[in-house]
């Protein structure tokens, strides 16, 4: 879809075609070929028909990220993939709003996912986007949702930030050849990120960012949603509240853990024998290096100093972990493990693993279990020795 076609979609005729495309897609039960054939009977321009139907398909895909807002928004395929999920963006916007900046500029706003969150949070928000099509889409999304804000089609690296109270930046980490792992290959590059962080700013980066890369005084916050790590955010020194933080977002709300909650920070890691319960820390906790904070929270310790499994004799429910009752230890070797599982009538099996060279999907096929009982098996290593634990989630 080019810019002229998108602008036509915003006209009265274009909006009517979008309604027709929505009905065609529904009548075709999501079959794009049948929907396209039906739409072409009412719209002879192939570019306009394709653009309208593409928006309908993208709105369906975007529902998981944006909820009901998706049915009124506009997207491109790449921009939707890169966009932040609404609950994650809303958390970040709420944290920035708590600092009460006079305004915020979203540098490289894409289709406006984060810009929408800033506006919803009550911030005076402006977006800057180098791609004219994405800039037009971001502006249209603000209008479609009845939110205040402005969008400028320009190069964010050439913008004077002095007039804004805060800045947000989400550097592009994909190029023509795929994902870019060298931070100087980001767009804008790491050198620009560091410059932005000298002011009042938040920068979204990949969850795999090295702790060593985080500038002094900057807080790194890892965020997960429903158990999946979504991003890391770097908070400039005047917005930082700690050095490292893990935030987990679930249907039940939001919880946060930082180095202030870790009595073992800078000390030797607590290691102990297997207890009655096993705790699997959330990925954000692991990325943030706060596994020992979880251990302290459940009155336990680590099974191995280098592996992120926590064990305790106490039963706890925590938003920062998945919790299991340890039923028994099984043989680690595959042949003996299969025999033990067959003897217990196991069929459907969930395999969890850390610190061992096992591919759960391949092992599940080789075990070829046919029983009726469901089971969860944890494969890990303690002092270099493989161990297999039969556990039950609680």
MOCORBEL-V110711 format. One record per residue. RES is the residue in one small letter. PHI is phi as a letter, one per 20 degrees, with the letter a starting at -180 (* if undefined). D_LAST is the distance of its C-alpha to the last C-alpha in Angstrom with 1 decimal. Layout:
BEGIN
RES_PHI_D_LAST, RES_PHI_D_LAST
END
This chain:
BEGIN
x_*_48.8, x_e_51.5, x_f_52.1, x_f_54.9, x_f_52.9, x_f_50.0, x_f_52.5, x_f_53.9, x_f_50.5, x_e_50.5, x_f_53.8, x_f_54.2, x_f_54.9, x_f_51.9, x_f_49.6, x_f_51.0, x_f_50.4, x_f_46.7, x_f_46.4, x_f_48.1, x_f_45.8, x_f_42.8, x_f_44.2, x_f_45.2, x_f_41.8, x_f_40.2, x_f_42.9, x_e_42.4, x_l_38.7, x_n_38.1, x_f_40.6, x_f_42.4, x_f_45.6, x_f_46.1, x_f_45.4, x_f_47.8, x_f_50.5, x_f_50.2, x_f_50.4, x_f_53.4, x_f_55.4, x_d_55.3, x_c_55.3, x_e_57.7, x_f_56.8, x_f_54.3, x_f_53.0, x_f_52.3, x_f_50.8, x_f_48.5, x_f_47.5, x_f_46.7, x_f_44.6, x_f_42.9, x_f_41.9, x_f_40.3, x_f_38.3, x_f_37.2, x_f_36.2, x_f_33.9, x_f_32.3, x_f_32.1, x_g_30.2, x_f_26.8, x_e_28.2, x_d_30.4, x_m_29.4, x_f_32.3, x_g_34.6, x_g_34.7, x_f_37.0, x_d_39.7, x_e_39.4, x_c_41.2, x_b_40.1, x_c_41.1, x_g_39.0, x_f_38.8, x_f_38.4, x_f_35.4, x_f_33.7, x_e_34.4, x_f_33.6, x_f_30.8, x_f_28.1, x_g_28.9, x_f_25.9, x_f_26.4, x_f_30.2, x_f_29.8, x_f_27.9, x_f_30.6, x_f_33.3, x_f_32.1, x_f_32.0, x_f_35.5, x_f_36.7, x_f_35.7, x_f_38.4, x_l_40.9, x_f_42.9, x_f_46.0, x_a_45.0, x_c_42.9, x_d_44.1, x_e_41.8, x_e_43.5, x_n_43.0, x_f_41.3, x_l_41.1, x_e_40.6, x_n_39.5, x_g_35.7, x_f_35.5, x_f_38.9, x_f_37.5, x_f_34.7, x_f_37.3, x_f_39.5, x_f_36.7, x_f_36.0, x_n_39.6, x_e_41.0, x_f_44.4, x_c_43.5, x_c_45.5, x_d_44.7, x_c_46.7, x_b_46.4, x_f_48.9, x_e_48.4, x_g_50.5, x_f_48.5, x_f_45.1, x_f_46.9, x_f_48.2, x_f_44.8, x_g_43.3, x_f_46.1, x_f_45.7, x_f_42.0, x_g_42.7, x_f_45.4, x_f_43.3, x_e_40.6, x_m_43.2, x_d_42.3, x_e_44.8, x_q_45.5, x_c_47.9, x_c_47.8, x_c_50.4, x_e_51.0, x_a_51.8, x_e_50.8, x_f_48.3, x_f_49.7, x_d_53.1, x_e_52.0, x_e_53.0, x_e_49.9, x_f_51.9, x_e_51.9, x_d_48.1, x_f_45.9, x_b_43.0, x_c_42.3, x_c_39.4, x_c_39.5, x_c_37.5, x_f_39.5, x_f_39.7, x_d_38.1, x_c_39.4, x_c_43.0, x_f_45.0, x_d_43.6, x_o_39.9, x_f_37.6, x_d_39.5, x_e_38.0, x_e_41.0, x_f_40.6, x_f_44.4, x_e_44.2, x_f_42.1, x_c_43.9, x_f_44.8, x_f_44.7, x_g_42.9, x_f_46.2, x_f_46.1, x_g_42.5, x_f_43.5, x_f_46.5, x_f_44.4, x_f_42.0, x_f_45.1, x_d_45.1, x_e_42.5, x_b_40.2, x_c_36.7, x_c_36.4, x_e_33.7, x_c_33.4, x_f_31.4, x_g_27.9, x_e_29.4, x_g_32.1, x_f_33.0, x_g_32.7, x_f_36.3, x_e_37.5, x_f_36.5, x_f_39.7, x_g_40.1, x_n_39.0, x_e_36.9, x_e_33.2, x_d_30.9, x_d_27.8, x_e_25.2, x_c_23.5, x_c_20.6, x_c_19.7, x_l_16.5, x_n_15.7, x_d_19.2, x_f_21.8, x_d_24.8, x_a_27.5, x_c_28.8, x_c_31.2, x_e_34.0, x_d_35.2, x_g_38.8, x_g_39.6, x_f_40.6, x_d_37.3, x_f_35.1, x_d_33.0, x_a_31.7, x_e_32.1, x_c_28.6, x_b_25.8, x_c_22.5, x_c_21.7, x_d_18.7, x_d_19.2, x_c_16.7, x_f_17.4, x_e_16.5, x_p_19.2, x_c_20.1, x_c_19.3, x_c_21.5, x_c_21.7, x_c_25.0, x_f_26.9, x_f_27.7, x_e_24.1, x_d_24.5, x_f_26.4, x_e_26.7, x_g_28.6, x_m_31.7, x_d_30.7, x_f_29.6, x_f_26.0, x_f_23.9, x_c_23.1, x_b_21.7, x_f_20.7, x_g_17.3, x_d_15.3, x_f_12.4, x_c_9.8, x_c_10.3, x_c_10.4, x_d_12.0, x_f_14.3, x_g_15.4, x_g_18.7, x_f_20.7, x_f_19.7, x_f_20.8, x_f_24.0, x_f_24.8, x_m_24.6, x_d_22.2, x_f_19.7, x_f_21.2, x_f_20.6, x_f_16.9, x_g_17.5, x_f_19.6, x_f_17.1, x_d_14.5, x_l_17.5, x_c_17.2, x_b_19.1, x_e_19.4, x_f_19.5, x_b_22.6, x_f_24.7, x_d_25.0, x_c_21.5, x_e_18.8, x_d_15.9, x_d_15.1, x_c_14.2, x_b_14.1, x_e_14.3, x_d_12.8, x_e_9.4, x_c_9.5, x_d_8.3, x_c_11.0, x_f_12.6, x_e_13.9, x_b_11.0, x_e_8.2, x_d_5.8, x_c_5.6, x_e_6.9, x_e_10.5, x_e_12.0, x_a_15.5, x_e_17.8, x_d_19.8, x_f_23.3, x_e_23.5, x_f_26.7, x_g_26.3, x_f_28.4, x_f_26.8, x_f_23.3, x_f_24.3, x_f_25.8, x_f_22.7, x_f_20.6, x_f_23.5, x_f_23.7, x_e_20.1, x_m_21.0, x_f_18.8, x_c_19.9, x_f_17.7, x_c_16.1, x_d_14.4, x_d_16.1, x_d_15.2, x_b_18.1, x_b_19.8, x_n_23.2, x_c_24.3, x_e_26.7, x_c_24.7, x_d_24.6, x_g_21.4, x_f_23.3, x_f_26.3, x_f_24.4, x_g_22.6, x_f_26.1, x_f_27.6, x_f_25.1, x_l_26.1, x_f_23.5, x_c_24.4, x_f_22.2, x_e_20.2, x_e_16.8, x_e_14.2, x_b_12.9, x_c_11.6, x_d_14.1, x_d_14.7, x_d_18.4, x_b_19.8, x_c_22.7, x_c_23.4, x_l_27.1, x_n_28.1, x_d_26.7, x_f_24.2, x_c_21.1, x_c_18.7, x_c_15.2, x_e_13.3, x_c_9.6, x_c_6.5, x_f_3.8, x_b_0.0
END
